[in-house]
Amino acid sequence: MHGTESPSDWIQRWTHLVPAGGAVLDVACGAGRHMRWFSRHGHPVTGVDRAPAAVAAVAGLGEAVQADIENGPWPFGGRMFAGVVVTNYLWRPLMPTLLESVAPGGVLIYETFTSGNETVGKPSRPDFLLQPGELLRACDTLRVVAFEDGFLEEPSRFVQRIAAVRPAPGQALPRYRLSAAPS
């Protein structure tokens, strides 16, 4: 099942941007690798997935919600999170909702496949592959701290990934560290 591997290096690198003790939402959480990661770092966690097996796998970690977020209503209407985490998942119509779910002072940490991936494996359908710079453009209302668009090995894949913060109103410009102390 998706989500049994180690936490994404990208997620680990930018965890320090999530305000201490802030609630984290893991979208398309799979078996909960990122929910486990954030829980170990002192964050209350919520995971959403459409697969009953995924929701069962994360049931003891925090709030576990089974929902078809592509065809049904967003189960977190009006709620905001200190961290919204998405990996290996793309549903373009959901992007505005994900951005609205990032609380002031909170962060979106997103990593998924991009065009070029069709040359090395799956996913290969354009519906599931970001176009060059697409994730960066989608996050234009947030303060982008880091963005990458390129090729990774082991396993071979093309990805875009972003760490972007929603500034808190009236807050002086924070200093976002570009690397965290080892955890």
Secondary structure as UniProt FT lines:
FT   TURN            2..3
FT   HELIX           9..14
FT   HELIX           15..17
FT   TURN            20..21
FT   STRAND          24..27
FT   TURN            30..31
FT   HELIX           33..40
FT   TURN            41..42
FT   STRAND          45..49
FT   HELIX           52..58
FT   TURN            59..61
FT   STRAND          63..66
FT   TURN            69..71
FT   TURN            75..78
FT   STRAND          81..87
FT   HELIX           92..94
FT   HELIX           95..100
FT   STRAND          102..114
FT   TURN            115..116
FT   HELIX           117..119
FT   HELIX           126..128
FT   TURN            132..133
FT   HELIX           134..138
FT   TURN            139..141
FT   STRAND          143..152
FT   TURN            153..156
FT   STRAND          157..165
FT   TURN            169..170
//
